[in-house]
């Protein structure tokens, strides 16, 4: 596993900047921005770890793990996709020890569901995931 936390931080910073200056006020900004987010991930993360053949962002998530930087005890949004396709989240108490690693379902550099704070969706079961602020985890890729 290779630590890519610093590259993820740069990617997040660039995504937030590009989003706020160019896409946030566009009618279809969210749809258009995904391509930019994808290109930035390839250029800022995958290129810096030397990948010649660069998988799409969604495929990369299967290779990523989030490792807690320190013990975490507190409320987190625990989310689950419902049969109808919508996402249901509720606040629950969680506790994880430092160095525990969980698979990453996705990363939201814009912090859509955490008031603008970038987060990773960490899988806690096949069906559920927590929204964990990126500042609390190191991100590693299995390549």
Rosetta blueprint (number, residue, H / E / L):
1 X L
2 X E
3 X E
4 X L
5 X H
6 X H
7 X H
8 X H
9 X H
10 X H
11 X H
12 X H
13 X H
14 X H
15 X H
16 X H
17 X H
18 X H
19 X H
20 X H
21 X H
22 X H
23 X H
24 X L
25 X L
26 X L
27 X L
28 X L
29 X H
30 X H
31 X H
32 X H
33 X H
34 X H
35 X H
36 X H
37 X H
38 X H
39 X H
40 X H
41 X H
42 X H
43 X H
44 X H
45 X H
46 X H
47 X H
48 X H
49 X H
50 X L
51 X L
52 X L
53 X L
54 X L
55 X L
56 X L
57 X H
58 X H
59 X H
60 X H
61 X H
62 X L
63 X L
64 X E
65 X E
66 X E
67 X E
68 X E
69 X L
70 X L
71 X L
72 X E
73 X E
74 X E
75 X E
76 X E
77 X E
78 X E
79 X E
80 X E
81 X E
82 X L
83 X L
84 X L
85 X L
86 X L
87 X E
88 X E
89 X E
90 X E
91 X E
92 X E
93 X E
94 X E
95 X E
96 X E
97 X L
98 X L
99 X L
100 X L
101 X E
102 X E
103 X E
104 X E
105 X E
106 X E
107 X E
108 X E
109 X L
110 X L
111 X L
112 X L
113 X L
114 X L
115 X L
116 X L
117 X L
118 X L
119 X E
120 X E
121 X E
122 X E
123 X E
124 X L
125 X L
126 X L
127 X L
128 X E
129 X E
130 X E
131 X E
132 X E
133 X E
134 X H
135 X H
136 X H
137 X E
138 X E
139 X E
140 X E
141 X E
142 X L
143 X L
